[in-house]
Amino acid sequence: MPSAFREVVEIAEPGRYHLYVASACPWCHRTMIVRQLKELTGGVGISHVDPIRDDRGWAFTGGLYSDDIEGMRFLSEAYIRTDPEYRGRVTAPVLWDRLTSRIVNNESSEIIRMFNASPLGNALDLYPQPLREAIDALNERIYETVNNGVYRSGFARTQGAYEHAVVALFETLDWLDALLGERRYLLGETLTEADWRLFPTLVRFDAVYFGHFKCNVRRLVDFSNLWDYTRELYQHPGVAGTVAIDEIKRHYYMTQVSINPTRIVPLGPELDFAAPHGRGGAPADAARLVA
């Protein structure tokens, strides 16, 4: 996603930075997961926008979807407060600086690295130096063909564009399934940033992308290794609480009316992310390095 604000800061002052997210959004979801895994919930606050977005954009509608920090009604206000001349897209997530009352970053990949490096968090390292080249290579392919590939499929306007995106998507899913037949995580026994950037797309796949985005060559549950792997990551301590399938489905089916003009939200599919996955014992320590 294109981002307008790309400042990289040190998350070192408790309470200074605040995260605005939409739980339905996969780009937001990765920041929510890393915030949780790094135990930054006490140092970095969080506010959620309503999953139903209209032509006014992401909104704070009250209750669970309130901004008790700045009192905004729409996320667009954060952009205008930061730059009164801003006329670009309003996207989430947003990392907000409460001290200067402005957005410092709205690029999820950079936000998760700031969280990973924060001295306020625990010792977990999701981007260890010896694995960075491999992580970056995985991220590039997964972003192009999977994370963004589902969107390219869903929003394609020609048969050729759609088929090109879907073929590339399933080629990568096949490759990942084979890879995960040989190792526990994408880089062996080490959980890294690459796993947590892939997971938000996988956890949405059968509920949304398979039908809504026409990514229906196969379901995620048809990939034995990927499906087991997705359940293992879902069951990793702190992660299940970041997954809001009801919000996810309502957002995609009720907001993207060019794809689903009736705005009807399907009841299925039934997915049991809590079922046993058979991929090892206790969750691996992500700070361990693979030789």
C-alpha positions as CSV (number, residue, x, y, z in Angstrom):
1,M,0.0,0.0,0.0
2,P,1.4,3.5,-0.8
3,S,2.3,5.5,2.3
4,A,2.5,9.2,2.8
5,F,4.3,9.3,6.2
6,R,7.5,7.3,6.5
7,E,9.4,8.6,9.5
8,V,11.3,5.9,11.5
9,V,11.4,6.6,15.2
10,E,12.6,4.9,18.3
11,I,9.7,3.6,20.4
12,A,11.3,4.4,23.7
13,E,8.9,6.6,25.7
14,P,6.0,4.7,27.2
15,G,2.7,6.2,26.1
16,R,4.1,8.5,23.5
17,Y,3.1,6.5,20.4
18,H,-0.4,5.3,19.7
19,L,-1.5,2.8,17.0
20,Y,-4.7,3.3,15.0
21,V,-5.8,0.1,13.3
22,A,-8.7,-1.7,11.6
23,S,-8.8,-5.2,12.8
24,A,-10.3,-6.3,9.5
25,C,-7.2,-5.0,7.5
26,P,-4.3,-7.5,7.0
27,W,-1.8,-4.7,6.9
28,C,-3.0,-3.5,10.3
29,H,-3.2,-7.0,11.6
30,R,0.6,-7.5,11.2
31,T,1.2,-4.5,13.5
32,M,-1.3,-5.7,16.0
33,I,0.4,-9.1,16.2
34,V,4.0,-7.7,16.6
35,R,2.8,-5.2,19.2
36,Q,1.3,-8.2,21.1
37,L,4.3,-10.5,20.7
38,K,6.8,-7.8,21.7
39,E,4.7,-7.1,24.8
40,L,4.2,-3.5,23.9
41,T,0.6,-3.3,25.0
42,G,1.5,-1.2,28.0
43,G,3.9,1.1,26.1
44,V,2.0,1.6,22.9
45,G,-1.8,2.3,23.0
46,I,-4.2,1.1,20.4
47,S,-7.5,2.3,19.0
48,H,-9.8,0.5,16.5
49,V,-11.8,2.0,13.7
50,D,-15.2,0.6,12.6
51,P,-14.8,-2.2,10.0
52,I,-17.6,-0.8,7.9
53,R,-16.1,2.0,5.8
54,D,-18.1,4.3,3.6
55,D,-17.1,7.2,1.3
56,R,-16.0,9.2,4.3
57,G,-13.3,6.5,5.1
58,W,-12.3,4.8,8.3
59,A,-14.5,6.1,11.2
60,F,-14.7,6.0,14.9
61,T,-18.4,5.2,15.5
62,G,-18.3,4.7,19.3
63,G,-18.0,1.8,21.7
64,L,-15.2,-0.5,20.6
65,Y,-14.5,1.9,17.8
66,S,-13.7,5.0,19.7
67,D,-10.7,7.4,19.7
68,D,-10.2,8.3,23.4
69,I,-6.8,9.8,22.7
70,E,-7.5,12.6,20.2
71,G,-11.3,12.5,20.0
72,M,-11.3,12.0,16.2
73,R,-14.5,10.9,14.4
74,F,-12.6,9.9,11.2
75,L,-9.1,8.6,10.7
76,S,-8.8,11.3,7.9
77,E,-8.6,13.9,10.7
78,A,-5.2,12.5,11.7
79,Y,-3.9,13.1,8.2
80,I,-5.2,16.6,8.0
81,R,-3.9,17.5,11.5
82,T,-0.5,16.2,10.4
83,D,-0.6,18.0,7.0
84,P,-3.5,20.5,6.4
85,E,-2.7,20.3,2.6
86,Y,-2.9,16.5,2.5
87,R,-5.2,15.2,-0.2
88,G,-4.0,11.6,-0.7
89,R,-5.4,8.3,0.4
90,V,-6.3,7.7,4.0
91,T,-5.0,4.3,5.0
92,A,-4.5,2.3,8.2
93,P,-2.5,1.5,10.2
94,V,-1.3,4.8,11.6
95,L,1.4,5.3,14.2
96,W,0.6,8.5,16.0
97,D,2.9,10.7,18.1
98,R,0.9,12.0,21.0
99,L,3.7,14.5,21.9
100,T,3.7,16.3,18.6
101,S,0.1,15.4,17.6
102,R,1.0,14.0,14.2
103,I,1.4,10.8,12.1
104,V,4.9,9.6,12.1
105,N,4.4,6.5,10.0
106,N,1.6,4.7,8.1
107,E,3.6,1.9,6.5
108,S,2.9,-1.3,8.3
109,S,6.2,-3.0,7.3
110,E,8.2,-0.1,8.9
111,I,5.9,0.0,12.0
112,I,6.5,-3.6,12.8
113,R,10.3,-3.1,12.6
114,M,10.1,-0.1,14.9
115,F,8.1,-2.3,17.3
116,N,10.6,-5.1,17.0
117,A,13.5,-2.8,17.8
118,S,11.7,-1.0,20.7
119,P,13.5,-1.1,24.0
120,L,10.1,-1.0,25.7
121,G,9.5,-4.5,24.4
122,N,10.8,-7.9,25.4
123,A,14.0,-9.6,24.0
124,L,12.2,-11.3,21.1
125,D,13.8,-10.5,17.8
126,L,11.7,-11.1,14.7
127,Y,14.3,-9.7,12.3
128,P,17.6,-11.1,13.5
129,Q,20.7,-10.0,11.7
130,P,21.9,-13.4,10.3
131,L,18.4,-14.0,8.8
132,R,17.7,-10.6,7.3
133,E,18.6,-11.3,3.7
134,A,16.5,-14.5,3.7
135,I,13.6,-12.7,5.5
136,D,13.7,-9.8,2.9
137,A,13.7,-12.3,0.0
138,L,10.7,-14.2,1.4
139,N,8.8,-10.9,2.2
140,E,9.3,-9.7,-1.4
141,R,7.9,-12.8,-3.1
142,I,5.1,-13.2,-0.5
143,Y,4.0,-9.6,-0.8
144,E,3.9,-9.5,-4.5
145,T,2.1,-12.8,-5.1
146,V,0.2,-13.5,-1.9
147,N,-0.4,-10.4,0.4
148,N,-1.0,-8.2,-2.6
149,G,-1.8,-11.0,-5.0
150,V,-5.2,-11.6,-3.5
151,Y,-6.1,-8.0,-4.1
152,R,-4.8,-8.1,-7.6
153,S,-7.0,-11.0,-8.2
154,G,-10.1,-9.5,-6.5
155,F,-9.9,-6.1,-8.1
156,A,-8.7,-7.3,-11.6
157,R,-10.7,-5.6,-14.4
158,T,-9.8,-8.0,-17.2
159,Q,-9.7,-11.8,-17.5
160,G,-6.0,-11.7,-18.3
161,A,-5.1,-9.6,-15.3
162,Y,-7.1,-11.8,-13.0
163,E,-5.7,-15.1,-14.3
164,H,-2.1,-13.7,-14.2
165,A,-2.6,-12.8,-10.5
166,V,-4.3,-16.0,-9.5
167,V,-1.8,-18.3,-11.2
168,A,1.1,-16.4,-9.5
169,L,-0.8,-16.6,-6.1
170,F,-1.3,-20.4,-6.3
171,E,2.2,-21.0,-7.5
172,T,3.5,-19.3,-4.4
173,L,1.0,-21.1,-2.2
174,D,2.2,-24.5,-3.6
175,W,5.8,-23.5,-3.1
176,L,5.1,-22.4,0.5
177,D,3.2,-25.6,1.2
178,A,6.1,-27.7,0.0
179,L,8.6,-25.5,2.0
180,L,6.5,-26.0,5.2
181,G,6.6,-29.8,4.6
182,E,10.3,-29.6,5.2
183,R,10.5,-27.1,8.0
184,R,8.4,-25.9,10.9
185,Y,8.4,-22.2,10.0
186,L,9.4,-20.3,6.8
187,L,13.0,-20.2,8.0
188,G,13.2,-23.4,10.0
189,E,12.7,-23.4,13.7
190,T,12.7,-19.6,14.0
191,L,9.5,-17.6,13.9
192,T,10.4,-14.4,12.1
193,E,8.8,-11.3,10.7
194,A,8.2,-13.2,7.4
195,D,5.8,-15.7,9.2
196,W,3.8,-12.9,10.7
197,R,3.5,-11.0,7.4
198,L,2.1,-14.1,5.8
199,F,-0.3,-15.1,8.5
200,P,-2.9,-12.3,8.1
201,T,-3.5,-13.3,4.5
202,L,-3.7,-17.0,5.3
203,V,-6.1,-16.5,8.2
204,R,-8.5,-14.5,5.8
205,F,-8.1,-16.8,2.9
206,D,-11.0,-19.2,3.1
207,A,-13.4,-16.7,4.8
208,V,-12.9,-13.9,2.3
209,Y,-10.3,-14.3,-0.5
210,F,-11.5,-17.7,-1.8
211,G,-15.0,-16.5,-2.7
212,H,-15.0,-12.7,-2.5
213,F,-11.7,-12.2,-4.5
214,K,-12.3,-15.3,-6.7
215,C,-9.1,-17.0,-5.4
216,N,-10.9,-20.3,-5.7
217,V,-8.5,-22.7,-7.3
218,R,-8.1,-24.4,-3.9
219,R,-9.0,-23.5,-0.3
220,L,-6.4,-23.0,2.3
221,V,-7.7,-26.2,4.1
222,D,-6.7,-28.1,0.9
223,F,-3.0,-27.3,1.6
224,S,-2.1,-29.7,4.4
225,N,1.1,-28.0,5.5
226,L,-0.2,-24.4,5.1
227,W,-3.4,-25.2,6.9
228,D,-1.6,-26.8,9.8
229,Y,0.9,-24.0,9.9
230,T,-1.8,-21.4,10.0
231,R,-3.5,-23.1,12.9
232,E,-0.1,-23.3,14.8
233,L,0.4,-19.5,14.3
234,Y,-3.1,-18.8,15.4
235,Q,-2.6,-20.8,18.5
236,H,0.7,-19.0,19.4
237,P,0.3,-17.1,22.7
238,G,-1.4,-13.7,22.2
239,V,-2.3,-14.2,18.5
240,A,-5.8,-15.5,18.6
241,G,-7.0,-12.4,20.3
242,T,-5.9,-10.3,17.3
243,V,-8.1,-12.3,14.8
244,A,-11.6,-10.9,14.4
245,I,-13.2,-13.1,11.6
246,D,-16.6,-11.5,12.0
247,E,-15.1,-8.0,11.5
248,I,-13.0,-9.3,8.6
249,K,-16.0,-10.7,6.8
250,R,-18.2,-7.7,7.4
251,H,-15.5,-5.3,6.2
252,Y,-14.8,-7.0,2.9
253,Y,-18.4,-8.1,2.0
254,M,-20.1,-4.9,3.2
255,T,-17.5,-2.3,2.1
256,Q,-16.3,-3.5,-1.3
257,V,-19.6,-3.0,-3.1
258,S,-18.0,-3.0,-6.5
259,I,-17.3,-6.7,-5.9
260,N,-20.3,-7.5,-3.7
261,P,-23.1,-5.0,-4.5
262,T,-25.7,-6.8,-2.4
263,R,-23.5,-6.4,0.7
264,I,-24.7,-9.8,1.9
265,V,-22.2,-11.4,4.3
266,P,-22.0,-15.2,3.9
267,L,-22.5,-17.4,7.0
268,G,-19.6,-19.8,6.2
269,P,-17.2,-21.3,6.0
270,E,-16.8,-23.1,9.3
271,L,-13.2,-22.9,10.2
272,D,-11.6,-24.3,13.4
273,F,-8.3,-22.5,13.9
274,A,-8.1,-24.0,17.4
275,A,-8.0,-27.6,16.2
276,P,-4.7,-29.6,16.9
277,H,-2.1,-28.8,14.2
278,G,0.6,-31.5,14.8
279,R,3.5,-29.2,14.1
280,G,5.7,-29.7,17.1
281,G,5.3,-29.0,20.8
282,A,5.5,-25.6,22.5
283,P,5.8,-22.6,20.2
284,A,9.4,-22.1,19.1
285,D,11.4,-19.2,20.6
286,A,11.6,-16.7,17.8
287,A,14.8,-15.3,19.1
288,R,16.7,-18.6,18.3
289,L,18.7,-18.5,15.2
290,V,18.9,-21.2,12.6
291,A,22.5,-22.2,11.8
